[in-house]
Amino acid sequence: MGKNLRLKASRAAKDMSQKQLADAVGVTRQTIIAIENGDYNPTIRLCIDICLTLGKTLDELFWEGTNDGQN
């Protein structure tokens, strides 16, 4: 699992800190850091909560497509 740069970019686009996102979805800042760094595989419930908070779909933030952009 690689870094989740799409999550980091989406969070930044909403002008949210890691702490603010963590508070919004009920986890610690360290959990958000671990997800962004690819060190933690979040539960589907947490993925959904993050997507709802950032206004994104699961595919947009968590689906790992191929290098050619196809899913």
All heavy atoms as TSV, in Angstrom:
chain	resi	resn	atom	element	x	y	z
A	1	MET	N	N	0.854	-1.170	0.000
A	1	MET	CA	C	0.000	0.000	0.000
A	1	MET	C	C	0.897	1.228	0.000
A	1	MET	O	O	1.774	1.382	0.838
A	1	MET	CB	C	-0.905	-0.041	1.237
A	1	MET	CG	C	-1.905	1.077	1.276
A	1	MET	SD	S	-3.230	0.801	2.476
A	1	MET	CE	C	-2.420	1.278	3.973
A	2	GLY	N	N	0.684	2.106	-0.971
A	2	GLY	CA	C	1.485	3.312	-1.074
A	2	GLY	C	C	0.860	4.474	-0.338
A	2	GLY	O	O	-0.196	4.352	0.286
A	3	LYS	N	N	1.543	5.593	-0.424
A	3	LYS	CA	C	1.019	6.801	0.207
A	3	LYS	C	C	-0.305	7.170	-0.439
A	3	LYS	O	O	-0.510	6.957	-1.631
A	3	LYS	CB	C	2.008	7.948	0.045
A	3	LYS	CG	C	3.243	7.792	0.869
A	3	LYS	CD	C	4.098	9.029	0.807
A	3	LYS	CE	C	5.277	8.861	1.741
A	3	LYS	NZ	N	6.033	10.089	1.908
A	4	ASN	N	N	-1.206	7.732	0.351
A	4	ASN	CA	C	-2.490	8.167	-0.176
A	4	ASN	C	C	-2.436	9.672	-0.396
A	4	ASN	O	O	-2.896	10.464	0.413
A	4	ASN	CB	C	-3.638	7.790	0.762
A	4	ASN	CG	C	-4.984	7.965	0.103
A	4	ASN	OD1	O	-5.153	8.839	-0.747
A	4	ASN	ND2	N	-5.933	7.140	0.473
A	5	LEU	N	N	-1.847	10.048	-1.524
A	5	LEU	CA	C	-1.700	11.463	-1.842
A	5	LEU	C	C	-3.034	12.099	-2.221
A	5	LEU	O	O	-3.216	13.299	-2.061
A	5	LEU	CB	C	-0.682	11.644	-2.967
A	5	LEU	CG	C	0.733	11.156	-2.634
A	5	LEU	CD1	C	1.649	11.328	-3.838
A	5	LEU	CD2	C	1.296	11.872	-1.415
A	6	ARG	N	N	-3.981	11.269	-2.721
A	6	ARG	CA	C	-5.307	11.809	-3.060
A	6	ARG	C	C	-6.042	12.261	-1.801
A	6	ARG	O	O	-6.713	13.284	-1.800
A	6	ARG	CB	C	-6.122	10.776	-3.822
A	6	ARG	CG	C	-5.549	10.505	-5.211
A	6	ARG	CD	C	-6.276	9.415	-5.912
A	6	ARG	NE	N	-5.941	8.159	-5.214
A	6	ARG	CZ	C	-6.487	6.996	-5.488
A	6	ARG	NH1	N	-7.398	6.902	-6.414
A	6	ARG	NH2	N	-6.120	5.919	-4.834
A	7	LEU	N	N	-5.883	11.502	-0.720
A	7	LEU	CA	C	-6.494	11.907	0.545
A	7	LEU	C	C	-5.859	13.200	1.044
A	7	LEU	O	O	-6.553	14.137	1.426
A	7	LEU	CB	C	-6.335	10.799	1.591
A	7	LEU	CG	C	-6.746	11.151	3.017
A	7	LEU	CD1	C	-8.191	11.627	3.081
A	7	LEU	CD2	C	-6.522	9.972	3.940
A	8	LYS	N	N	-4.550	13.238	0.999
A	8	LYS	CA	C	-3.839	14.430	1.475
A	8	LYS	C	C	-4.232	15.662	0.659
A	8	LYS	O	O	-4.500	16.727	1.211
A	8	LYS	CB	C	-2.320	14.194	1.378
A	8	LYS	CG	C	-1.491	15.287	1.970
A	8	LYS	CD	C	-0.028	14.902	1.970
A	8	LYS	CE	C	0.814	15.944	2.677
A	8	LYS	NZ	N	2.223	15.537	2.768
A	9	ALA	N	N	-4.313	15.518	-0.663
A	9	ALA	CA	C	-4.677	16.637	-1.534
A	9	ALA	C	C	-6.123	17.075	-1.292
A	9	ALA	O	O	-6.412	18.282	-1.264
A	9	ALA	CB	C	-4.478	16.245	-2.996
A	10	SER	N	N	-7.011	16.108	-1.098
A	10	SER	CA	C	-8.422	16.438	-0.854
A	10	SER	C	C	-8.596	17.154	0.478
A	10	SER	O	O	-9.380	18.091	0.594
A	10	SER	CB	C	-9.272	15.169	-0.878
A	10	SER	OG	O	-9.248	14.598	-2.161
A	11	ARG	N	N	-7.852	16.688	1.472
A	11	ARG	CA	C	-7.907	17.352	2.782
A	11	ARG	C	C	-7.384	18.785	2.671
A	11	ARG	O	O	-7.998	19.736	3.172
A	11	ARG	CB	C	-7.071	16.554	3.798
A	11	ARG	CG	C	-7.044	17.170	5.179
A	11	ARG	CD	C	-6.205	16.351	6.139
A	11	ARG	NE	N	-4.856	16.073	5.668
A	11	ARG	CZ	C	-3.857	16.957	5.651
A	11	ARG	NH1	N	-4.067	18.192	6.065
A	11	ARG	NH2	N	-2.655	16.614	5.229
A	12	ALA	N	N	-6.290	18.963	1.968
A	12	ALA	CA	C	-5.707	20.293	1.804
A	12	ALA	C	C	-6.636	21.203	1.006
A	12	ALA	O	O	-6.747	22.399	1.303
A	12	ALA	CB	C	-4.345	20.180	1.127
A	13	ALA	N	N	-7.318	20.639	-0.002
A	13	ALA	CA	C	-8.243	21.433	-0.808
A	13	ALA	C	C	-9.404	21.959	0.029
A	13	ALA	O	O	-9.967	23.010	-0.277
A	13	ALA	CB	C	-8.770	20.595	-1.975
A	14	LYS	N	N	-9.763	21.223	1.065
A	14	LYS	CA	C	-10.822	21.662	1.991
A	14	LYS	C	C	-10.262	22.541	3.099
A	14	LYS	O	O	-10.982	22.931	4.006
A	14	LYS	CB	C	-11.509	20.448	2.626
A	14	LYS	CG	C	-12.384	19.669	1.685
A	14	LYS	CD	C	-13.743	20.291	1.628
A	14	LYS	CE	C	-14.698	19.384	0.880
A	14	LYS	NZ	N	-16.029	19.961	0.831
A	15	ASP	N	N	-8.938	22.795	3.019
A	15	ASP	CA	C	-8.243	23.611	4.023
A	15	ASP	C	C	-8.415	23.028	5.424
A	15	ASP	O	O	-8.645	23.748	6.390
A	15	ASP	CB	C	-8.722	25.062	3.966
A	15	ASP	CG	C	-7.725	26.020	4.614
A	15	ASP	OD1	O	-6.525	25.685	4.650
A	15	ASP	OD2	O	-8.149	27.084	5.103
A	16	MET	N	N	-8.314	21.693	5.494
A	16	MET	CA	C	-8.447	20.998	6.775
A	16	MET	C	C	-7.080	20.476	7.207
A	16	MET	O	O	-6.331	19.935	6.391
A	16	MET	CB	C	-9.395	19.804	6.671
A	16	MET	CG	C	-10.849	20.154	6.450
A	16	MET	SD	S	-11.896	18.667	6.446
A	16	MET	CE	C	-12.076	18.429	8.221
A	17	SER	N	N	-6.778	20.637	8.477
A	17	SER	CA	C	-5.572	20.031	9.032
A	17	SER	C	C	-5.837	18.549	9.286
A	17	SER	O	O	-6.989	18.100	9.278
A	17	SER	CB	C	-5.175	20.723	10.337
A	17	SER	OG	O	-6.130	20.420	11.336
A	18	GLN	N	N	-4.772	17.808	9.515
A	18	GLN	CA	C	-4.940	16.394	9.864
A	18	GLN	C	C	-5.761	16.276	11.142
A	18	GLN	O	O	-6.602	15.390	11.273
A	18	GLN	CB	C	-3.572	15.735	10.033
A	18	GLN	CG	C	-2.818	15.622	8.730
A	18	GLN	CD	C	-1.376	15.237	8.932
A	18	GLN	OE1	O	-0.772	15.560	9.949
A	18	GLN	NE2	N	-0.815	14.547	7.936
A	19	LYS	N	N	-5.542	17.160	12.088
A	19	LYS	CA	C	-6.268	17.152	13.357
A	19	LYS	C	C	-7.757	17.413	13.139
A	19	LYS	O	O	-8.614	16.748	13.731
A	19	LYS	CB	C	-5.659	18.189	14.301
A	19	LYS	CG	C	-6.408	18.374	15.607
A	19	LYS	CD	C	-6.185	17.256	16.564
A	19	LYS	CE	C	-6.767	17.611	17.931
A	19	LYS	NZ	N	-7.555	16.539	18.470
A	20	GLN	N	N	-8.063	18.379	12.274
A	20	GLN	CA	C	-9.469	18.696	12.007
A	20	GLN	C	C	-10.180	17.514	11.346
A	20	GLN	O	O	-11.324	17.195	11.694
A	20	GLN	CB	C	-9.565	19.944	11.121
A	20	GLN	CG	C	-9.191	21.220	11.839
A	20	GLN	CD	C	-9.056	22.406	10.898
A	20	GLN	OE1	O	-8.543	22.264	9.789
A	20	GLN	NE2	N	-9.506	23.566	11.351
A	21	LEU	N	N	-9.518	16.871	10.393
A	21	LEU	CA	C	-10.128	15.704	9.754
A	21	LEU	C	C	-10.287	14.576	10.769
A	21	LEU	O	O	-11.333	13.917	10.814
A	21	LEU	CB	C	-9.281	15.238	8.566
A	21	LEU	CG	C	-9.796	13.985	7.843
A	21	LEU	CD1	C	-11.228	14.184	7.333
A	21	LEU	CD2	C	-8.860	13.619	6.698
A	22	ALA	N	N	-9.272	14.372	11.582
A	22	ALA	CA	C	-9.336	13.319	12.604
A	22	ALA	C	C	-10.516	13.559	13.544
A	22	ALA	O	O	-11.279	12.631	13.836
A	22	ALA	CB	C	-8.020	13.277	13.381
A	23	ASP	N	N	-10.673	14.788	14.005
A	23	ASP	CA	C	-11.783	15.116	14.901
A	23	ASP	C	C	-13.134	14.904	14.206
A	23	ASP	O	O	-14.088	14.424	14.829
A	23	ASP	CB	C	-11.678	16.565	15.392
A	23	ASP	CG	C	-10.530	16.781	16.367
A	23	ASP	OD1	O	-9.979	15.782	16.884
A	23	ASP	OD2	O	-10.169	17.953	16.593
A	24	ALA	N	N	-13.208	15.251	12.929
A	24	ALA	CA	C	-14.474	15.125	12.191
A	24	ALA	C	C	-14.899	13.669	12.025
A	24	ALA	O	O	-16.092	13.374	11.960
A	24	ALA	CB	C	-14.343	15.791	10.823
A	25	VAL	N	N	-13.932	12.765	11.933
A	25	VAL	CA	C	-14.280	11.355	11.705
A	25	VAL	C	C	-14.074	10.495	12.952
A	25	VAL	O	O	-14.257	9.282	12.905
A	25	VAL	CB	C	-13.507	10.769	10.500
A	25	VAL	CG1	C	-13.885	11.514	9.228
A	25	VAL	CG2	C	-12.007	10.797	10.728
A	26	GLY	N	N	-13.657	11.108	14.060
A	26	GLY	CA	C	-13.580	10.388	15.326
A	26	GLY	C	C	-12.378	9.483	15.508
A	26	GLY	O	O	-12.476	8.436	16.143
A	27	VAL	N	N	-11.244	9.885	14.938
A	27	VAL	CA	C	-10.003	9.133	15.149
A	27	VAL	C	C	-8.918	10.098	15.609
A	27	VAL	O	O	-9.143	11.303	15.727
A	27	VAL	CB	C	-9.548	8.394	13.866
A	27	VAL	CG1	C	-10.584	7.361	13.446
A	27	VAL	CG2	C	-9.281	9.374	12.728
A	28	THR	N	N	-7.724	9.583	15.844
A	28	THR	CA	C	-6.623	10.444	16.244
A	28	THR	C	C	-5.905	11.007	15.014
A	28	THR	O	O	-6.013	10.460	13.908
A	28	THR	CB	C	-5.585	9.668	17.074
A	28	THR	OG1	O	-4.986	8.666	16.239
A	28	THR	CG2	C	-6.228	9.030	18.296
A	29	ARG	N	N	-5.180	12.076	15.226
A	29	ARG	CA	C	-4.369	12.664	14.146
A	29	ARG	C	C	-3.357	11.638	13.633
A	29	ARG	O	O	-3.080	11.574	12.440
A	29	ARG	CB	C	-3.655	13.907	14.677
A	29	ARG	CG	C	-2.771	14.584	13.650
A	29	ARG	CD	C	-2.164	15.879	14.209
A	29	ARG	NE	N	-1.109	16.341	13.341
A	29	ARG	CZ	C	0.178	16.112	13.557
A	29	ARG	NH1	N	0.572	15.471	14.631
A	29	ARG	NH2	N	1.091	16.551	12.711
A	30	GLN	N	N	-2.852	10.817	14.534
A	30	GLN	CA	C	-1.878	9.805	14.141
A	30	GLN	C	C	-2.485	8.806	13.156
A	30	GLN	O	O	-1.794	8.308	12.266
A	30	GLN	CB	C	-1.334	9.083	15.376
A	30	GLN	CG	C	-0.376	9.914	16.216
A	30	GLN	CD	C	-1.068	11.018	17.025
A	30	GLN	OE1	O	-2.246	10.929	17.336
A	30	GLN	NE2	N	-0.325	12.074	17.351
A	31	THR	N	N	-3.765	8.520	13.306
A	31	THR	CA	C	-4.436	7.608	12.368
A	31	THR	C	C	-4.479	8.227	10.978
A	31	THR	O	O	-4.201	7.557	9.980
A	31	THR	CB	C	-5.859	7.281	12.860
A	31	THR	OG1	O	-5.763	6.631	14.131
A	31	THR	CG2	C	-6.595	6.386	11.878
A	32	ILE	N	N	-4.826	9.512	10.892
A	32	ILE	CA	C	-4.861	10.185	9.585
A	32	ILE	C	C	-3.463	10.209	8.976
A	32	ILE	O	O	-3.297	9.949	7.777
A	32	ILE	CB	C	-5.433	11.618	9.722
A	32	ILE	CG1	C	-6.871	11.578	10.270
A	32	ILE	CG2	C	-5.364	12.356	8.381
A	32	ILE	CD1	C	-7.862	10.809	9.423
A	33	ILE	N	N	-2.460	10.491	9.781
A	33	ILE	CA	C	-1.077	10.484	9.280
A	33	ILE	C	C	-0.728	9.105	8.725
A	33	ILE	O	O	-0.161	8.983	7.637
A	33	ILE	CB	C	-0.101	10.881	10.406
A	33	ILE	CG1	C	-0.297	12.347	10.787
A	33	ILE	CG2	C	1.346	10.612	9.988
A	33	ILE	CD1	C	0.445	12.760	12.053
A	34	ALA	N	N	-1.087	8.056	9.465
A	34	ALA	CA	C	-0.772	6.692	9.033
A	34	ALA	C	C	-1.488	6.342	7.732
A	34	ALA	O	O	-0.910	5.689	6.855
A	34	ALA	CB	C	-1.130	5.704	10.138
A	35	ILE	N	N	-2.731	6.781	7.581
A	35	ILE	CA	C	-3.466	6.517	6.333
A	35	ILE	C	C	-2.796	7.253	5.175
A	35	ILE	O	O	-2.573	6.675	4.106
A	35	ILE	CB	C	-4.948	6.938	6.470
A	35	ILE	CG1	C	-5.645	6.074	7.514
A	35	ILE	CG2	C	-5.660	6.832	5.119
A	35	ILE	CD1	C	-7.022	6.586	7.917
A	36	GLU	N	N	-2.479	8.529	5.369
A	36	GLU	CA	C	-1.848	9.309	4.299
A	36	GLU	C	C	-0.485	8.737	3.923
A	36	GLU	O	O	-0.082	8.785	2.770
A	36	GLU	CB	C	-1.713	10.780	4.714
A	36	GLU	CG	C	-3.036	11.516	4.739
A	36	GLU	CD	C	-2.921	12.995	5.064
A	36	GLU	OE1	O	-1.803	13.480	5.383
A	36	GLU	OE2	O	-3.949	13.683	5.004
A	37	ASN	N	N	0.221	8.190	4.898
A	37	ASN	CA	C	1.550	7.627	4.629
A	37	ASN	C	C	1.493	6.189	4.105
A	37	ASN	O	O	2.532	5.623	3.760
A	37	ASN	CB	C	2.409	7.668	5.891
A	37	ASN	CG	C	2.868	9.066	6.218
A	37	ASN	OD1	O	2.924	9.936	5.352
A	37	ASN	ND2	N	3.199	9.299	7.477
A	38	GLY	N	N	0.296	5.624	4.070
A	38	GLY	CA	C	0.162	4.249	3.595
A	38	GLY	C	C	0.579	3.216	4.623
A	38	GLY	O	O	0.818	2.061	4.280
A	39	ASP	N	N	0.631	3.608	5.880
A	39	ASP	CA	C	1.037	2.699	6.951
A	39	ASP	C	C	-0.148	2.044	7.654
A	39	ASP	O	O	0.052	1.209	8.535
A	39	ASP	CB	C	1.869	3.446	7.998
A	39	ASP	CG	C	3.162	3.966	7.420
A	39	ASP	OD1	O	3.690	3.343	6.472
A	39	ASP	OD2	O	3.656	5.011	7.918
A	40	TYR	N	N	-1.352	2.441	7.310
A	40	TYR	CA	C	-2.539	1.918	7.987
A	40	TYR	C	C	-3.647	1.748	6.968
A	40	TYR	O	O	-3.923	2.653	6.174
A	40	TYR	CB	C	-2.985	2.880	9.093
A	40	TYR	CG	C	-4.242	2.473	9.814
A	40	TYR	CD1	C	-4.257	1.394	10.689
A	40	TYR	CD2	C	-5.427	3.178	9.621
A	40	TYR	CE1	C	-5.424	1.023	11.350
A	40	TYR	CE2	C	-6.591	2.820	10.277
A	40	TYR	CZ	C	-6.585	1.749	11.135
A	40	TYR	OH	O	-7.737	1.379	11.784
A	41	ASN	N	N	-4.282	0.587	6.980
A	41	ASN	CA	C	-5.396	0.294	6.084
A	41	ASN	C	C	-6.687	0.528	6.852
A	41	ASN	O	O	-7.052	-0.290	7.709
A	41	ASN	CB	C	-5.290	-1.156	5.600
A	41	ASN	CG	C	-6.210	-1.441	4.445
A	41	ASN	OD1	O	-6.765	-0.536	3.842
A	41	ASN	ND2	N	-6.360	-2.713	4.150
A	42	PRO	N	N	-7.392	1.625	6.584
A	42	PRO	CA	C	-8.581	1.963	7.380
A	42	PRO	C	C	-9.744	1.017	7.109
A	42	PRO	O	O	-9.828	0.400	6.046
A	42	PRO	CB	C	-8.918	3.384	6.912
A	42	PRO	CG	C	-8.361	3.472	5.532
A	42	PRO	CD	C	-7.133	2.610	5.531
A	43	THR	N	N	-10.635	0.929	8.074
A	43	THR	CA	C	-11.862	0.141	7.907
A	43	THR	C	C	-12.736	0.816	6.861
A	43	THR	O	O	-12.587	2.011	6.565
A	43	THR	CB	C	-12.658	0.068	9.225
A	43	THR	OG1	O	-13.088	1.395	9.575
A	43	THR	CG2	C	-11.830	-0.541	10.348
A	44	ILE	N	N	-13.664	0.047	6.316
A	44	ILE	CA	C	-14.585	0.612	5.320
A	44	ILE	C	C	-15.423	1.718	5.951
A	44	ILE	O	O	-15.714	2.727	5.314
A	44	ILE	CB	C	-15.466	-0.475	4.665
A	44	ILE	CG1	C	-16.235	0.094	3.476
A	44	ILE	CG2	C	-16.407	-1.101	5.656
A	44	ILE	CD1	C	-15.381	0.478	2.307
A	45	ARG	N	N	-15.794	1.562	7.222
A	45	ARG	CA	C	-16.575	2.600	7.919
A	45	ARG	C	C	-15.791	3.908	7.993
A	45	ARG	O	O	-16.316	4.985	7.742
A	45	ARG	CB	C	-16.937	2.110	9.329
A	45	ARG	CG	C	-17.764	3.073	10.124
A	45	ARG	CD	C	-19.196	3.167	9.614
A	45	ARG	NE	N	-19.370	4.443	8.924
A	45	ARG	CZ	C	-20.413	4.748	8.153
A	45	ARG	NH1	N	-21.369	3.878	7.946
A	45	ARG	NH2	N	-20.519	5.894	7.565
A	46	LEU	N	N	-14.494	3.805	8.329
A	46	LEU	CA	C	-13.668	5.004	8.411
A	46	LEU	C	C	-13.474	5.610	7.024
A	46	LEU	O	O	-13.511	6.835	6.862
A	46	LEU	CB	C	-12.317	4.681	9.064
A	46	LEU	CG	C	-11.342	5.850	9.198
A	46	LEU	CD1	C	-11.976	7.039	9.904
A	46	LEU	CD2	C	-10.085	5.390	9.924
A	47	CYS	N	N	-13.290	4.780	6.004
A	47	CYS	CA	C	-13.169	5.290	4.629
A	47	CYS	C	C	-14.410	6.089	4.247
A	47	CYS	O	O	-14.311	7.178	3.679
A	47	CYS	CB	C	-12.973	4.140	3.639
A	47	CYS	SG	S	-11.384	3.305	3.738
A	48	ILE	N	N	-15.587	5.543	4.563
A	48	ILE	CA	C	-16.844	6.223	4.230
A	48	ILE	C	C	-16.948	7.548	4.980
A	48	ILE	O	O	-17.314	8.570	4.403
A	48	ILE	CB	C	-18.046	5.300	4.525
A	48	ILE	CG1	C	-18.051	4.137	3.536
A	48	ILE	CG2	C	-19.359	6.071	4.490
A	48	ILE	CD1	C	-19.025	3.025	3.887
A	49	ASP	N	N	-16.612	7.542	6.260
A	49	ASP	CA	C	-16.674	8.785	7.048
A	49	ASP	C	C	-15.727	9.845	6.483
A	49	ASP	O	O	-16.083	11.032	6.406
A	49	ASP	CB	C	-16.331	8.501	8.514
A	49	ASP	CG	C	-17.437	7.746	9.230
A	49	ASP	OD1	O	-18.571	7.669	8.699
A	49	ASP	OD2	O	-17.157	7.221	10.324
A	50	ILE	N	N	-14.539	9.441	6.083
A	50	ILE	CA	C	-13.587	10.386	5.488
A	50	ILE	C	C	-14.136	10.927	4.173
A	50	ILE	O	O	-14.081	12.140	3.912
A	50	ILE	CB	C	-12.207	9.715	5.285
A	50	ILE	CG1	C	-11.546	9.467	6.643
A	50	ILE	CG2	C	-11.315	10.567	4.392
A	50	ILE	CD1	C	-10.295	8.604	6.585
A	51	CYS	N	N	-14.692	10.053	3.341
A	51	CYS	CA	C	-15.255	10.478	2.061
A	51	CYS	C	C	-16.407	11.469	2.264
A	51	CYS	O	O	-16.484	12.481	1.563
A	51	CYS	CB	C	-15.738	9.274	1.268
A	51	CYS	SG	S	-14.409	8.276	0.581
A	52	LEU	N	N	-17.289	11.173	3.201
A	52	LEU	CA	C	-18.416	12.076	3.467
A	52	LEU	C	C	-17.913	13.434	3.954
A	52	LEU	O	O	-18.429	14.477	3.563
A	52	LEU	CB	C	-19.360	11.454	4.499
A	52	LEU	CG	C	-20.167	10.246	4.010
A	52	LEU	CD1	C	-20.923	9.604	5.169
A	52	LEU	CD2	C	-21.121	10.648	2.901
A	53	THR	N	N	-16.899	13.427	4.788
A	53	THR	CA	C	-16.350	14.680	5.311
A	53	THR	C	C	-15.695	15.509	4.216
A	53	THR	O	O	-15.828	16.733	4.183
A	53	THR	CB	C	-15.335	14.378	6.429
A	53	THR	OG1	O	-16.003	13.668	7.473
A	53	THR	CG2	C	-14.730	15.657	6.988
A	54	LEU	N	N	-14.997	14.831	3.305
A	54	LEU	CA	C	-14.263	15.551	2.253
A	54	LEU	C	C	-15.079	15.721	0.970
A	54	LEU	O	O	-14.604	16.366	0.023
A	54	LEU	CB	C	-12.948	14.825	1.951
A	54	LEU	CG	C	-11.956	14.776	3.115
A	54	LEU	CD1	C	-10.725	13.978	2.710
A	54	LEU	CD2	C	-11.564	16.190	3.558
A	55	GLY	N	N	-16.289	15.142	0.920
A	55	GLY	CA	C	-17.117	15.270	-0.279
A	55	GLY	C	C	-16.564	14.505	-1.470
A	55	GLY	O	O	-16.679	14.959	-2.613
A	56	LYS	N	N	-15.980	13.359	-1.212
A	56	LYS	CA	C	-15.392	12.520	-2.270
A	56	LYS	C	C	-16.004	11.129	-2.228
A	56	LYS	O	O	-16.638	10.737	-1.254
A	56	LYS	CB	C	-13.872	12.393	-2.063
A	56	LYS	CG	C	-13.120	13.698	-2.156
A	56	LYS	CD	C	-13.088	14.198	-3.571
A	56	LYS	CE	C	-12.255	15.464	-3.691
A	56	LYS	NZ	N	-12.204	15.949	-5.053
A	57	THR	N	N	-15.796	10.356	-3.293
A	57	THR	CA	C	-16.258	8.971	-3.319
A	57	THR	C	C	-15.134	8.054	-2.858
A	57	THR	O	O	-13.958	8.450	-2.815
A	57	THR	CB	C	-16.684	8.557	-4.738
A	57	THR	OG1	O	-15.520	8.530	-5.571
A	57	THR	CG2	C	-17.725	9.505	-5.307
A	58	LEU	N	N	-15.511	6.815	-2.548
A	58	LEU	CA	C	-14.501	5.828	-2.165
A	58	LEU	C	C	-13.485	5.639	-3.295
A	58	LEU	O	O	-12.284	5.544	-3.048
A	58	LEU	CB	C	-15.161	4.489	-1.822
A	58	LEU	CG	C	-15.919	4.449	-0.499
A	58	LEU	CD1	C	-16.768	3.192	-0.412
A	58	LEU	CD2	C	-14.959	4.521	0.678
A	59	ASP	N	N	-13.972	5.580	-4.531
A	59	ASP	CA	C	-13.068	5.421	-5.677
A	59	ASP	C	C	-12.082	6.576	-5.771
A	59	ASP	O	O	-10.910	6.373	-6.070
A	59	ASP	CB	C	-13.852	5.326	-6.984
A	59	ASP	CG	C	-14.552	3.994	-7.147
A	59	ASP	OD1	O	-14.282	3.068	-6.356
A	59	ASP	OD2	O	-15.365	3.884	-8.070
A	60	GLU	N	N	-12.562	7.782	-5.537
A	60	GLU	CA	C	-11.696	8.955	-5.676
A	60	GLU	C	C	-10.570	8.974	-4.639
A	60	GLU	O	O	-9.481	9.477	-4.917
A	60	GLU	CB	C	-12.515	10.240	-5.553
A	60	GLU	CG	C	-13.409	10.496	-6.736
A	60	GLU	CD	C	-14.333	11.681	-6.542
A	60	GLU	OE1	O	-14.847	11.899	-5.427
A	60	GLU	OE2	O	-14.557	12.392	-7.534
A	61	LEU	N	N	-10.823	8.441	-3.460
A	61	LEU	CA	C	-9.806	8.514	-2.402
A	61	LEU	C	C	-9.074	7.212	-2.123
A	61	LEU	O	O	-7.905	7.226	-1.751
A	61	LEU	CB	C	-10.442	8.994	-1.090
A	61	LEU	CG	C	-10.945	10.420	-1.061
A	61	LEU	CD1	C	-11.444	10.775	0.336
A	61	LEU	CD2	C	-9.879	11.404	-1.503
A	62	PHE	N	N	-9.758	6.071	-2.309
A	62	PHE	CA	C	-9.148	4.831	-1.816
A	62	PHE	C	C	-8.924	3.743	-2.859
A	62	PHE	O	O	-8.244	2.779	-2.575
A	62	PHE	CB	C	-9.991	4.268	-0.658
A	62	PHE	CG	C	-9.974	5.176	0.541
A	62	PHE	CD1	C	-11.048	6.001	0.819
A	62	PHE	CD2	C	-8.861	5.235	1.368
A	62	PHE	CE1	C	-11.030	6.861	1.914
A	62	PHE	CE2	C	-8.838	6.088	2.461
A	62	PHE	CZ	C	-9.920	6.895	2.738
A	63	TRP	N	N	-9.509	3.877	-4.050
A	63	TRP	CA	C	-9.314	2.838	-5.053
A	63	TRP	C	C	-7.939	2.986	-5.680
A	63	TRP	O	O	-7.577	4.068	-6.132
A	63	TRP	CB	C	-10.388	2.908	-6.142
A	63	TRP	CG	C	-10.239	1.827	-7.151
A	63	TRP	CD1	C	-9.715	1.956	-8.400
A	63	TRP	CD2	C	-10.583	0.450	-6.994
A	63	TRP	NE1	N	-9.717	0.745	-9.024
A	63	TRP	CE2	C	-10.242	-0.204	-8.189
A	63	TRP	CE3	C	-11.152	-0.281	-5.957
A	63	TRP	CZ2	C	-10.441	-1.560	-8.366
A	63	TRP	CZ3	C	-11.347	-1.632	-6.141
A	63	TRP	CH2	C	-11.005	-2.261	-7.339
A	64	GLU	N	N	-7.200	1.896	-5.693
A	64	GLU	CA	C	-5.869	1.920	-6.299
A	64	GLU	C	C	-5.985	1.377	-7.710
A	64	GLU	O	O	-6.017	0.176	-7.926
A	64	GLU	CB	C	-4.884	1.094	-5.479
A	64	GLU	CG	C	-4.609	1.707	-4.120
A	64	GLU	CD	C	-3.567	0.928	-3.336
A	64	GLU	OE1	O	-2.815	0.150	-3.944
A	64	GLU	OE2	O	-3.519	1.110	-2.121
A	65	GLY	N	N	-6.078	2.289	-8.695
A	65	GLY	CA	C	-6.185	1.889	-10.089
A	65	GLY	C	C	-4.819	1.571	-10.668
A	65	GLY	O	O	-3.802	1.570	-9.980
A	66	THR	N	N	-4.803	1.270	-11.942
A	66	THR	CA	C	-3.541	0.985	-12.617
A	66	THR	C	C	-2.851	2.286	-12.972
A	66	THR	O	O	-3.421	3.362	-12.880
A	66	THR	CB	C	-3.786	0.170	-13.892
A	66	THR	OG1	O	-4.631	0.937	-14.753
A	66	THR	CG2	C	-4.439	-1.158	-13.573
A	67	ASN	N	N	-1.639	2.188	-13.425
A	67	ASN	CA	C	-0.858	3.378	-13.773
A	67	ASN	C	C	-1.408	4.130	-14.973
A	67	ASN	O	O	-1.122	5.295	-15.157
A	67	ASN	CB	C	0.597	3.002	-14.029
A	67	ASN	CG	C	1.297	2.612	-12.751
A	67	ASN	OD1	O	0.896	3.012	-11.659
A	67	ASN	ND2	N	2.354	1.833	-12.877
A	68	ASP	N	N	-2.215	3.446	-15.805
A	68	ASP	CA	C	-2.747	4.135	-16.983
A	68	ASP	C	C	-4.049	4.867	-16.681
A	68	ASP	O	O	-4.707	5.360	-17.579
A	68	ASP	CB	C	-2.925	3.165	-18.147
A	68	ASP	CG	C	-3.937	2.066	-17.842
A	68	ASP	OD1	O	-4.520	2.058	-16.731
A	68	ASP	OD2	O	-4.133	1.206	-18.706
A	69	GLY	N	N	-4.427	4.938	-15.417
A	69	GLY	CA	C	-5.614	5.671	-15.020
A	69	GLY	C	C	-6.880	4.857	-15.066
A	69	GLY	O	O	-7.945	5.337	-14.723
A	70	GLN	N	N	-6.805	3.608	-15.507
A	70	GLN	CA	C	-7.973	2.743	-15.552
A	70	GLN	C	C	-8.171	2.087	-14.196
A	70	GLN	O	O	-7.210	1.782	-13.508
A	70	GLN	CB	C	-7.782	1.657	-16.617
A	70	GLN	CG	C	-7.579	2.206	-17.998
A	70	GLN	CD	C	-8.796	2.956	-18.504
A	70	GLN	OE1	O	-9.903	2.465	-18.374
A	70	GLN	NE2	N	-8.595	4.129	-19.065
A	71	ASN	N	N	-9.416	1.836	-13.829
A	71	ASN	CA	C	-9.703	1.167	-12.569
A	71	ASN	C	C	-9.762	-0.312	-12.724
A	71	ASN	O	O	-10.014	-0.979	-13.499
A	71	ASN	CB	C	-11.005	1.675	-11.956
A	71	ASN	CG	C	-10.851	3.082	-11.463
A	71	ASN	OD1	O	-9.750	3.509	-11.127
A	71	ASN	ND2	N	-11.929	3.811	-11.432
